[in-house]
């Protein structure tokens, strides 16, 4: 199973991604259009224009909101809003999540 670098909270292989899209009845070309539209919207927002964003992050958000473009926009907006309000919390969490030595959620 090939896994590209991704958010540690949403790990999935290419096969799993295809299964998720099929389960949600989402088409790859429509997801790509939604990603383009959301990124375009993102850079038009004065409070977000300088923040970093990538296609993979937007795709993951779209999958978590079952393909709803408006819900994805709200979630992204809230993500950056709360990240700016609690920077010390985000930074300490980010260090733990990105540390390969830390084992997350063992069952």
The 8 nearest C-alpha neighbors of each residue, nearest first, counted from 0:
[[1, 12, 2, 13, 14, 11, 15, 3],
 [0, 2, 12, 3, 13, 14, 11, 4],
 [3, 1, 12, 0, 4, 11, 13, 5],
 [2, 4, 5, 1, 12, 13, 11, 10],
 [5, 3, 2, 6, 7, 10, 55, 11],
 [6, 4, 7, 3, 10, 9, 55, 2],
 [5, 7, 8, 9, 10, 4, 56, 59],
 [8, 6, 9, 10, 5, 96, 97, 4],
 [7, 9, 6, 10, 96, 5, 103, 11],
 [10, 8, 7, 6, 11, 5, 59, 63],
 [11, 9, 7, 8, 5, 6, 12, 2],
 [12, 10, 15, 16, 9, 13, 2, 14],
 [11, 13, 2, 15, 14, 1, 16, 0],
 [12, 14, 16, 15, 17, 11, 2, 1],
 [15, 13, 17, 12, 16, 18, 11, 0],
 [14, 16, 18, 12, 17, 13, 11, 19],
 [17, 15, 13, 19, 18, 14, 12, 20],
 [16, 18, 20, 14, 15, 19, 21, 13],
 [17, 19, 15, 21, 16, 20, 22, 14],
 [20, 18, 16, 22, 21, 17, 15, 23],
 [21, 19, 25, 17, 23, 22, 18, 24],
 [20, 22, 24, 18, 19, 23, 17, 25],
 [23, 21, 19, 24, 20, 18, 25, 17],
 [22, 24, 20, 21, 25, 19, 65, 66],
 [25, 23, 21, 22, 20, 26, 19, 65],
 [26, 24, 20, 23, 21, 27, 66, 30],
 [25, 27, 29, 28, 30, 24, 20, 21],
 [26, 28, 30, 29, 31, 25, 20, 32],
 [27, 29, 31, 30, 26, 32, 33, 25],
 [30, 28, 32, 26, 31, 27, 33, 25],
 [29, 31, 33, 27, 28, 32, 34, 26],
 [30, 32, 34, 28, 29, 33, 35, 27],
 [33, 31, 29, 35, 30, 34, 36, 28],
 [32, 34, 30, 36, 31, 35, 37, 29],
 [33, 35, 31, 37, 32, 36, 30, 38],
 [36, 34, 32, 38, 33, 37, 39, 31],
 [37, 35, 33, 39, 34, 38, 40, 32],
 [38, 36, 40, 34, 39, 35, 41, 33],
 [37, 39, 41, 35, 40, 36, 34, 42],
 [38, 40, 36, 37, 41, 42, 35, 43],
 [41, 39, 37, 43, 38, 42, 36, 44],
 [42, 40, 38, 39, 43, 44, 37, 47],
 [41, 43, 48, 44, 39, 40, 38, 47],
 [44, 42, 40, 41, 45, 48, 39, 47],
 [43, 45, 47, 42, 41, 46, 48, 40],
 [46, 44, 48, 47, 43, 42, 49, 41],
 [45, 47, 44, 48, 49, 50, 43, 80],
 [48, 46, 44, 50, 45, 49, 41, 42],
 [47, 49, 42, 45, 50, 44, 46, 43],
 [50, 48, 47, 51, 46, 42, 45, 44],
 [49, 51, 47, 48, 52, 79, 46, 42],
 [52, 50, 49, 53, 48, 47, 79, 42],
 [53, 51, 50, 56, 54, 57, 38, 41],
 [54, 52, 56, 55, 57, 51, 38, 58],
 [53, 55, 57, 56, 58, 34, 52, 38],
 [54, 56, 58, 57, 53, 59, 5, 52],
 [55, 57, 59, 58, 54, 53, 60, 52],
 [58, 56, 60, 54, 59, 55, 61, 34],
 [57, 59, 61, 55, 56, 60, 54, 62],
 [60, 58, 62, 56, 61, 57, 55, 63],
 [59, 61, 57, 63, 62, 58, 71, 56],
 [62, 60, 66, 58, 64, 59, 63, 71],
 [61, 63, 65, 59, 60, 64, 66, 58],
 [62, 64, 60, 61, 65, 59, 66, 71],
 [65, 63, 61, 62, 66, 67, 71, 70],
 [66, 64, 62, 63, 67, 61, 23, 25],
 [65, 67, 61, 64, 62, 68, 25, 30],
 [68, 66, 70, 69, 64, 65, 71, 61],
 [67, 69, 71, 70, 66, 72, 33, 61],
 [70, 68, 72, 71, 67, 73, 74, 37],
 [71, 69, 73, 67, 72, 68, 74, 64],
 [70, 72, 74, 68, 69, 73, 61, 60],
 [71, 73, 69, 75, 70, 74, 76, 68],
 [74, 72, 76, 70, 71, 75, 77, 69],
 [73, 75, 71, 77, 76, 72, 78, 70],
 [76, 74, 78, 72, 77, 73, 71, 79],
 [75, 77, 73, 74, 78, 79, 72, 80],
 [78, 76, 80, 74, 75, 79, 81, 73],
 [77, 79, 75, 76, 81, 80, 74, 82],
 [78, 80, 82, 77, 76, 81, 83, 75],
 [81, 79, 77, 83, 82, 78, 76, 84],
 [82, 80, 84, 83, 78, 79, 77, 85],
 [81, 83, 79, 80, 85, 84, 86, 78],
 [82, 84, 81, 80, 86, 85, 79, 78],
 [85, 83, 81, 82, 86, 80, 79, 87],
 [86, 84, 88, 82, 87, 83, 81, 89],
 [85, 87, 89, 88, 83, 82, 90, 84],
 [86, 88, 90, 89, 85, 91, 92, 84],
 [89, 87, 86, 85, 91, 90, 92, 82],
 [88, 90, 86, 92, 87, 91, 93, 82],
 [89, 91, 93, 87, 92, 88, 86, 94],
 [92, 90, 94, 93, 88, 89, 87, 95],
 [93, 91, 89, 95, 94, 90, 96, 88],
 [92, 94, 90, 96, 95, 91, 89, 97],
 [95, 93, 91, 97, 92, 96, 98, 90],
 [96, 94, 92, 98, 93, 97, 91, 101],
 [97, 95, 93, 94, 98, 92, 7, 101],
 [96, 98, 94, 95, 93, 99, 7, 101],
 [97, 99, 95, 100, 96, 101, 94, 93],
 [100, 98, 101, 97, 102, 96, 95, 103],
 [101, 99, 98, 102, 97, 95, 103, 96],
 [102, 100, 99, 98, 103, 95, 96, 97],
 [101, 103, 100, 104, 105, 99, 98, 96],
 [104, 102, 105, 101, 96, 95, 7, 106],
 [105, 103, 106, 102, 101, 8, 96, 7],
 [104, 106, 103, 102, 101, 100, 8, 7],
 [105, 104, 103, 102, 101, 8, 10, 7]]
